[in-house]
Amino acid sequence: MEITVGVLAVQGDVREHLAALVSLGAEAVPVRRPAEVAAVDGLVIPGGESTVMDKLVRAFELREPLVRRIAEGLPVYGSCAGMIMLADRIADGRPDQQTLGGLDITVRRNAFGRQVDSFETELDYAWSDPEALAPAGPVHAVFIRAPWVEQAGPDVEVLARVGHGPAAGRIVAVRQGNLMATSFHPEVGADRRIHAEFVSIVREHRLQQSAARQSPEREDTA
């Protein structure tokens, strides 16, 4: 089934995400206008600067359409700043900073430190279908001024934690329903499994929507 996945294109690593999605057979399009929000089957919110992204989303009148579609079940994947944008709560956000919400998590911005503290590591990742995402093995994760999840609600599935070092045990990948987020940047490497996982979520959601539209409505009779 053909799917269209948008990448929020107000700021951040837009081109890299578009290339990753196209390599997996999805139609990938930049999203800058409210009408484009309505036309996609899924959405990626890239890494960048969450405070700038928040201001631009509001300036381009994208906030309300995005919040509405997320509430309706639109599959969305956020990386780094995208995780912050999907979080319901920010531990150290600016007073006027808003998020789109949807993920029952509390995030801390720049939790690992400044740009000079950026690092790479291997992560054990909880794939929903490991056989479909061969080869198996750890995810090489690139952290650049990354957030982490300080608190996750009961319906949030933890997909990955930092394995060692000062941040050992910190949550860096989560999923709740059709929403998925990582603290790190899978778009900067050659490993496409994170994007493949998200494309699978989008395809499944699209199939469910198609089945619901095709099933005949039944009238209850007394």
N, C-alpha and C positions, 0 to 999 in steps of 0.2 A: 504493500500500500504506500502510495506517495504521501509524504508529509512535508509541511512547510514549517521550518523552525526559524524564528526570528532571533536576532542578536540586538539587544538594546544598544543603540549606536549614538548615545549622547556623549560618551567619554569612555576611555579605557581600551582594552585589548580586543577590539571588535574584529579586526581582520583575521587574527589568529583563530578565533572561535569559528568564524565563517568558513575558513579553510578546513578546520577539523570536521565540521558538520558535512560539508560537501564531500569530503573523502569517505564518509560513511553512507553516502547515497541519499542524503536529505537535501531538499531544496532549502538553501539558507539565504536569508534576506536581512538587511539592516532595518531596524525599526526606529523611526524618529517621529512618527506622526500617530495621532490617535487611531486613524483608520487602519494603519498598519498593525496596531495592537490587535484589532478585531479580526485580522485576516490570517493570523498564524495559528498553528496547531500546538506549538510549544515555544518557549522563550528562554534564551540564555542572557543572564545579566553578568557582564564581564568584570574582571578586575579593573581597578582604577583608583579613584579617590572618592570615597562614599559621600563626603560632604558636598563635593562639586556635583556628583551624579544626582544627589537629592535636589539640589537647587535647579539643575537643568531639567530634570523630570517635571518639576513643578512649572518652570518657565515655559516648557513646550506643551503644557497641558496634557501630560501623559500620566500623571499620578492617578487620577480617578479611574481612567480606563484600565490601568494596570491593576489597581487594587480590586476593581470589580471582576476582572477576568481571573485573577488569582483566587478570589472567593468562590468563583464558579467552577474551579477545579483545573484551570489551565496548568499543564506541566511547566515548571520553571526550574532552571538550574542556575545557581549563583556561585561564582568563583571569587574568593577574596572579598573585594568590595561588594560583590554580588551577594555573598553570604550576609553581610551587614544589612544590605537593602531588604533581604527577605526576613530578617530577624524581627520578632515582635518587640524585643527590648535591647538597648545598647547600654552597657555598663558605664561608659565614659563618653557618651555622645555630646556634641555641642548642644547648648540650650535650645536652639531652633531646629535641630536636625530631626528629620522625619524618615521613617522607613516605609516600605510597602507592606511589610509584615506577611504573616502566613505561617512562618515557622515558630513554634513555641520554644524559642531559645533566647538566652541572653548572651550577647557577644561582647567581647572587649576589643576595641580598635587598636591596631598596632601593638598587639599583645606580646609579640616576640621581639619587639624593639624597632629601631629606626632602619633606614635603608641599608646602612652598613652592617646591620645584624641579619640581613637576608641569608638564607641557608638552604641546602638541599639535603634530603634524607629519604630513606626507604620506609614505606608504611605497609603494614598488613591491612588489607581492605576487605570488608564484608560484602562481596558481590551477591546480588540477588540470584544470578544464574552463572556460577563460575565456569561451567562447561561451555557456555555460549561466548565467553569472553576469554578464550584461550589466546595466548599461553597464560597459564596461571603464574602466580608469583607476586611479589610486593610491587607497590606503586612507587615510582620515583617521583617524589613531591618537591616542588620548588616553592619556597615561602619568601614572599617579598612584602615587607611591612604588613604582615598578615594578622588577621584577627584569630582568636580562638573562641570556642564555645565554653562559657563559664557555667551555664546551667541549661539543661535540656528537659523539657516536659515529658510526661509519661508516654505520650504518643509518638515521640521522636525516636527514631532508630539511629543509634550511633554506628557509623560505618568505619571510622578510623580514629585512632589516637596516636599521638607521638609516642614512639617506643622507648626512647632513651634520652639522656641529657637533662638539662635543667627543666625542660617543659614536659618531661615524661608523664604520660597519662592524660595530657590535655586533649580535648576533643577537637578534631579538625575536619571531620566529614560527617554529615547527617542527612537523614531523609525523613520526611513526614508526608505520607500520601504521595501526591504528584510533585512535591517540592523536594529538591535536593540541593545541597550546598557543600562546598569545600573551602577550607582556608587557603589552599594552595592553588597553583596555576597549571592545570594539565595541558592547557593550550600551547605552552611554550616548548613542550617536548614532542617526541614521536609516538608516545603511548596514547592510543585513542580509546582505551577501555572506559574511561570515565564518560567521555562523550557518547560512546556506544551504549553504555548503560542508560544514559538519558534519552537517547534516540529510541531505545526500546520502550521506555516509559511513555514517550510521546505516541509511538505506534499503538501501544496497548490502549491508551486513552482514546485515540482516534477510532480504533475498532469498536470500543465500547459505545462511543457516541453513534457510530454508524448502525450498530445493532439496535440501539434504543430507538433510532429514527425509523428503522425498517419494521420493528415489531408492531403488530396491530394493536390499537387501543381496545381494551375490554371494558364493557359496561357492566357494572355490578347490578345484579337484579335481586330483588327481595323474594 
